[in-house]
Each structure stands twice: as structure tokens, then as C-alpha cells.
């Protein structure tokens, strides 16, 4: 019941806005929803990368990331 009142009020207020502001409201509403996919939908990929490859990736990250090369600039 309360949800219907809110929707009706939103629509009434939205109808009073010019088109460009209606688009801004729509963009704002879309921004409220999380992007991406749920983690459980990714479970089908579990085990897809061989353990040895994961170890190599982890080692490369440990050795090469978060280092600053002061001569790079």
C-alpha cells in the first residue's frame, strides 16, 4: 500500500519536471542499483584456472605490484 503511494507521488512530481531533469532523475535512479553480477553466478568458473597458473599469477603480483619506479617519469 505505502509502495503505491510513493510510486504515485514520484510519478506526479516527475511529470512536473522538464524532460532534461527527468533524464537526470532516471540517471540517478539507475546509479542506485549495484553493477555487475552476483557472486554465486560466477561459481561455475571455480577451478577453471589450473592451480599452477594461479600460483604463477600470485607470485607475479607479489613480485611486481605495489612497487614504485622513481625513474619511470
For each residue, the residues with C-beta under 8 A, 3 or more apart:
1: 4 5
2: 5 6
3: 6 7
4: 1 7 8
5: 1 2 8 9
6: 2 3 9 10
7: 3 4 10 11
8: 4 5 11 12
9: 5 6 12 13
10: 6 7 13 14
11: 7 8 14 15
12: 8 9 15 16
13: 9 10 16 17
14: 10 11 17 22 25
15: 11 12
16: 12 13
17: 13 14 21 22 25
18: 21 22
19: 22 23
20: 23 24
21: 17 18 24 25
22: 14 17 18 19 25 26
23: 19 20 26 27
24: 20 21 27 28
25: 14 17 21 22 28 29
26: 22 23 29 30
27: 23 24 30 31
28: 24 25 31 32
29: 25 26 32 33
30: 26 27 33
31: 27 28
32: 28 29
33: 29 30
34:
35:
36:
37: 41 42
38: 41 42
39: 42 43
40: 43
41: 37 38 44
42: 37 38 39 45 46
43: 39 40 46
44: 41
45: 42 48
46: 42 43
47:
48: 45
49: 53 54 57
50: 53 54
51: 54 55
52: 55 56
53: 49 50 56 57
54: 49 50 51 57 58
55: 51 52 58 59
56: 52 53 59 60
57: 49 53 54 60 61
58: 54 55 61 62
59: 55 56 62 63
60: 56 57 63 64
61: 57 58 64 65
62: 58 59 65
63: 59 60
64: 60 61 67
65: 61 62
66:
67: 64
68:
69: 72
70: 73
71:
72: 69
73: 70
